[in-house]
Amino acid sequence: MKAIMLFLMVIVLGSMGFSSLIIDGIHYSGIESESDMLIYDGINAAYVISQIGKNSFEIGGNFSFISSASSELFYKSGHFNTVLKAFVGHAYDLTEESAAGLRVVSRVGLMAANFEKFGVFFSITPVVYVRVGFLSFGVAAGLELEQFFGMKTLPVVHAGGEITYRF
């Protein structure tokens, strides 16, 4: 039954005509003390579900591996050290129809580290991109605030690149 529901969801979502698919590789690095350090690398995938002029709205997720340079709060020796995220986002494109441009993306969502620590996050990221036909290639750097439940807020900087395919 679950397989049928998943298949139907894929068909329905696929028929909605998403305007683009965004894949980006990101390096996250905490700017906190050694005892709370969180460093991880991963991939975001986002679907743009609505675009109205220069504004677009997206849903997506992230899968990342926690670095061994992270503190013992996050990196557990012998574990499959991961961070998972689910998010919704808003992007404002300053140069909607040009070959090169700047877009500012904000995302908010839920996250889990090693399926032990759960929390919420907010990020804001400017992206400089070059558009080539249906593809665009971008470079991003931004700031993220992560709040794991029962812990203090962690400021995290992130940087990476992205590829966007427009349908």
C-alpha positions as CSV (number, residue, x, y, z in Angstrom):
1,M,0.0,0.0,0.0
2,K,2.8,2.4,0.9
3,A,4.5,1.7,-2.5
4,I,1.3,2.5,-4.3
5,M,0.9,5.8,-2.4
6,L,4.5,6.7,-3.1
7,F,4.0,5.9,-6.8
8,L,0.8,8.0,-7.0
9,M,2.6,10.9,-5.3
10,V,5.4,10.8,-7.8
11,I,2.9,10.8,-10.7
12,V,0.9,13.7,-9.2
13,L,4.0,15.8,-8.4
14,G,5.5,15.1,-11.7
15,S,2.4,16.2,-13.6
16,M,2.3,19.6,-11.8
17,G,5.0,21.0,-14.1
18,F,7.7,22.2,-11.7
19,S,9.6,25.0,-13.3
20,S,13.0,23.8,-12.1
21,L,15.1,21.3,-10.2
22,I,18.0,22.6,-8.2
23,I,20.9,20.3,-7.0
24,D,23.7,21.8,-5.0
25,G,26.7,20.5,-3.1
26,I,27.3,22.4,0.1
27,H,30.0,22.5,2.8
28,Y,28.7,23.5,6.2
29,S,31.1,24.7,8.9
30,G,30.1,25.8,12.4
31,I,31.6,29.0,13.7
32,E,31.2,28.0,17.3
33,S,33.5,26.7,20.1
34,E,35.2,23.3,19.8
35,S,32.7,21.7,22.2
36,D,29.8,22.6,19.8
37,M,31.5,22.4,16.4
38,L,29.4,20.9,13.6
39,I,31.0,20.4,10.2
40,Y,29.3,18.5,7.4
41,D,29.2,18.1,3.6
42,G,26.1,17.2,1.6
43,I,23.7,17.6,-1.3
44,N,20.5,19.7,-1.4
45,A,17.8,18.9,-3.9
46,A,14.9,21.3,-4.3
47,Y,11.9,21.6,-6.7
48,V,10.6,25.0,-7.5
49,I,6.9,24.6,-7.1
50,S,5.7,28.1,-8.0
51,Q,7.3,31.0,-9.8
52,I,5.6,34.4,-9.9
53,G,7.8,37.0,-11.6
54,K,11.1,37.3,-9.7
55,N,9.8,35.3,-6.7
56,S,9.9,31.5,-6.5
57,F,8.9,29.0,-3.9
58,E,10.6,25.6,-3.4
59,I,10.5,22.4,-1.3
60,G,13.4,20.1,-0.8
61,G,15.7,18.1,1.3
62,N,19.4,17.6,2.2
63,F,21.5,14.6,2.9
64,S,24.9,15.2,4.5
65,F,27.8,13.4,6.1
66,I,29.2,14.8,9.4
67,S,32.9,15.3,9.4
68,S,35.2,13.7,12.0
69,A,36.4,17.2,12.8
70,S,33.0,17.9,14.5
71,S,32.7,17.7,18.2
72,E,31.7,14.5,20.0
73,L,28.2,15.9,20.4
74,F,27.6,15.3,16.7
75,Y,30.3,12.9,15.4
76,K,30.0,9.4,16.9
77,S,32.8,7.0,16.1
78,G,31.4,3.8,14.5
79,H,28.1,5.4,13.5
80,F,26.7,6.3,10.1
81,N,27.1,10.1,10.8
82,T,24.5,12.0,8.9
83,V,22.4,15.1,8.8
84,L,19.0,15.0,7.2
85,K,16.9,18.1,6.4
86,A,13.5,18.9,4.9
87,F,12.8,22.5,4.0
88,V,10.6,25.0,2.2
89,G,12.2,28.1,0.7
90,H,11.7,31.4,-1.0
91,A,14.0,32.9,-3.7
92,Y,14.1,36.3,-5.1
93,D,15.9,36.6,-8.5
94,L,17.2,40.1,-9.0
95,T,17.8,39.4,-12.7
96,E,15.0,37.1,-13.8
97,E,15.7,36.7,-17.6
98,S,19.4,37.5,-18.1
99,A,22.3,35.2,-18.9
100,A,24.0,36.0,-15.5
101,G,22.4,37.0,-12.3
102,L,22.0,37.1,-8.5
103,R,19.4,35.3,-6.6
104,V,18.8,35.3,-2.8
105,V,17.4,32.1,-1.3
106,S,16.0,31.7,2.2
107,R,15.0,28.3,3.6
108,V,13.5,27.1,6.8
109,G,12.9,23.5,7.9
110,L,13.4,20.5,10.1
111,M,16.7,18.7,10.6
112,A,18.1,15.6,12.3
113,A,21.7,14.7,13.2
114,N,22.3,10.9,13.5
115,F,18.6,10.4,14.2
116,E,19.4,11.4,17.8
117,K,19.3,15.2,17.7
118,F,16.4,17.0,16.1
119,G,15.8,20.6,15.4
120,V,14.9,23.5,13.1
121,F,17.0,25.7,10.9
122,F,16.9,29.0,8.9
123,S,19.3,29.9,6.2
124,I,19.9,32.8,3.8
125,T,22.1,32.4,0.8
126,P,23.0,34.7,-2.1
127,V,23.7,32.8,-5.3
128,V,25.6,34.2,-8.3
129,Y,24.7,32.2,-11.4
130,V,25.3,32.0,-15.2
131,R,22.5,30.6,-17.3
132,V,23.2,28.5,-20.4
133,G,20.0,27.4,-22.1
134,F,17.9,25.3,-19.7
135,L,20.8,25.0,-17.3
136,S,22.3,27.5,-14.9
137,F,25.5,27.1,-12.8
138,G,25.8,29.0,-9.6
139,V,28.2,29.7,-6.7
140,A,26.6,30.2,-3.2
141,A,27.8,31.3,0.2
142,G,25.5,32.0,3.2
143,L,24.7,31.8,6.8
144,E,22.5,29.2,8.6
145,L,21.2,29.2,12.2
146,E,20.5,25.7,13.5
147,Q,18.6,25.1,16.7
148,F,18.7,21.5,17.9
149,F,16.1,21.0,20.7
150,G,17.6,21.3,24.1
151,M,20.8,22.9,22.8
152,K,22.0,26.4,22.1
153,T,21.6,28.0,18.6
154,L,24.5,27.1,16.3
155,P,25.6,29.6,13.7
156,V,26.9,27.8,10.6
157,V,28.4,29.2,7.4
158,H,28.0,27.3,4.2
159,A,29.4,27.5,0.6
160,G,29.1,25.5,-2.5
161,G,27.9,25.3,-6.1
162,E,24.6,24.5,-7.7
163,I,23.2,23.3,-11.0
164,T,19.6,24.3,-11.9
165,Y,17.6,22.6,-14.7
166,R,14.6,24.6,-15.9
167,F,11.7,22.6,-17.4
